Amino acid sequence: MIWLVATLVVFYSMRYLAMKIRNPLFNPLLISLIILIAALRWLQVPYETYFADNEIINYLLGPAVVALALPLYQQLPLIKRKWKTILSACFVGSILSMIFGTSIAFLMGADAQLAASILPKSITTPLAMAASQQIGGIPAITAAMVIIVGLFGAVLGYPVMKLFRIHHPLAKGLSIGTVSHALGTAKAVEQDYQEGAFSSLALVICGIMTTLLAPIMFPILEHLFFH
């Protein structure tokens, strides 16, 4: 279980440093990934060995996601009052995320399979991989894109919102959850309990919307760029 211990030590050490440094670019998850990947490559440890040691952490991901239901329940009165705003924001955010990501991929010369792999990048990994496979993408590439997008959201999301003077917890939470799924939501929970609740709500709603809309959106985008 040496890699389980190593993972916990590296992550909590980086989290402690992040609390001291207070720089959004010093994201503990990002720095931990860099350190652990470098260590695995240097020691030539197969990913399968690392995953086997850390299987308990992977198992705990499910209960952690379910635990997000508690802050959602606590924000239920506000959710009931703002349900139209929430659904509208998630719908528009899901559509724009699919359009921008896929359009950029096509404009940069990606083929249909690669573009399909990129389209569901902003939702949580299991749903993104399922949506990717459904429209002819490569789930493994989709999983990598989900991690990259989540890290970008976790690192840059709050600085960008600060730049544009976005302060309302509902707006901030929905924005983070819409574009950077669970990784962004984890950052939102650290920043503000209420923002974390709305981010987790957006994570779920946008995941469902993207999964349902991907088979409709991708053929339309493919037609626009290839015909």
N, C-alpha and C positions, 0 to 999 in steps of 0.2 A: 504493500500500500504506500510505497515511497512517493509515488507521483500524486496521490491524494494529499499527502502532507505537504508536498512541494507546492501544489496548487493553492492550498489554503494559506500557506505562509506567504507566498508571493502576492496573492490578491489582497490579503489583509494588511500586508506591509505597504503596498501601493495605495491602498485606501487611506491608511494613516498619513502617508506623505501627501496625498491629494488634499486631505483636510487641512494640512499645514500650508501647502503651496497656494491653494485656492486659485488655480488657473484652469479654465475649462478645457484647455488642450491636454492637461495632465489627467486624463481619464484612467481610473484604476483598472478597468477592464481592458482597455486598449494597451496600456503599458504591460499588464500581466500577460496578455496574448503574445506580445513581442518577446518578452523574456522567456516564456515557456516554449514558444516555437523555436527560438534560438537554442535553448537548452536541449530540446528533443533532437534538433538537427545535429548539434555538436556531438551529442552522445549517441547518435544514430539509433534512437529508440523508436520503434514503429508506433504509429498512431493507435493501432489496435491494443497495444500494451498500455499506452496512456489512458485510453478510454476504459479499459477493463478496471484499472485502478480507481478511476473516477466515476464508475457506474452509479454509485450512490448519489452523487451530485446530480447526475442526469435524471435519476428517479425522483429526486426532490423537486424538479422543475414543475411537475404536474401539480403537487400540493401548493407550491408557491403561486402558481397562476390562479388556482382556485381561491387562495387566500385573498386575492384582489377583490373578491365579491364583498368582503366586509366594508371597505371604504365606499364601494358603490352603494351598498345598502344605506349607509349613513348619509349619502348625498341624494337619496331617493326623492325627497320633496323638491329639490332644485331640478333634478332630472325630469320630473313630471311637469314642472312649469316650463322647462326649456326644451322639451322633446323635439319640437319642430326645428329649432335651431341646431340641435345636436345631429339629427338625421340629415338635415340639409348640408351641414358642414362636412359630415363624414361622406356623404354621397359625392359632393363636389371634389373633396380631397381625394377620394378613391379614383374618380374619373381622371382628374388632372395628373395624378401620380402615374397612372397607366399610360396616358397620352404622352407625357413628357419623356419618361424613361424609354418607352418603345420608339418614339420618334427620334430621339437622340441616337439610339442604337442603329436605326435604319439609315439616318443621315451619315453616320460614321462608317457605313458599309457592312453592317452586320447582316447575316442571312436570316431567314425567317425563323429558324430553329433557335438561334442565339437571341434574337429579339423576343421570342416567346418566353425564353428563360428569364429575361430581364423584366418583363411586364409586371409580374406580381411581387416585385422586390420589397415593397413597403409593408407587407403583412407578415404575420408570425410564420415561422418556418414550416410547420406541418401543412398549413393551409396553402402557403406559397408553393410548396413542392407539388401538392395535389393539383393546384390550378395550372402550374407550369406543364405538368404531364398531360393534363386535359387538353391543352392547346398546342401540344407538340414540342414543348421545350425540354430542356435537360434539367431534371431536378437537382443534380449536384451543383450545377452552375447557379441555379436559383438560390440554393442554400447559401452559397458563398456571397451572392449579391445581397441577400437578406442581412447577413452579418455586417457587411460593409456599410450598407445604408443605415442600419441600426446604430453603428458606431458613429457615423457622421451626425446623425440626429442627436445622439447622447452628448457628443463633444461640442457641436456647433449650434444646436437648437436654441438653447437659452441665450447665448450671445447674440444671435440673429434677432430673437424676439426683443431683447433689450435694446438693440440698435433701432428697431422700428417702434419702440415704446409700447409694446404689447404687455399689459399688466394684469388683465382679468384672468383669474384662475381657470374659468371655463374655456376661454380662448387658448390659453397656453397649454392646458391639458389636452384638449382636442387636437391641437396642432401637432404636439409631440406624438400622441398615440396614433394619429393618422399616417404620419410619414416614417416613424421609426419604431413601431411595434413594441416588443417587450424590452429591448435595450433602452429605448427612449423612455419607456414607462418607469423602468427602474431608476433612471435619473430624475424623472418627475417626482417620484415618491420621496427621493432624498431632498428635493427642493421644497416641496409643499404637499401635505397630505391630501388636500382637496384637488390639486392639480394631478396628483397620481391617480386619484379615483376617476377623473374625467379622461385621463390618458388611457387607463385600462378599459374604460367603456368604448373609447374610439378604437382601440386595438381590436376588440371583439366585433364591433359593428362594421368597421372597414374590412376586416378579414372576411366576413360573410359577404359583404357587397362585392368585393373584388373577386372572390371565388365564383359568385353568380354571374358577374358581368364580364369576366375575362373571355369566355367563349364568344361573347358578342362583340367586344371591343377589338380583340386582336384581328379578326378577319377584316374589319372596317379599316384599321390602320394599315394592315398589309396591302389592302386594295389601293389605298391612297398613295402608297409609296412605290408600288410595283405596276400600277396601271395608269 
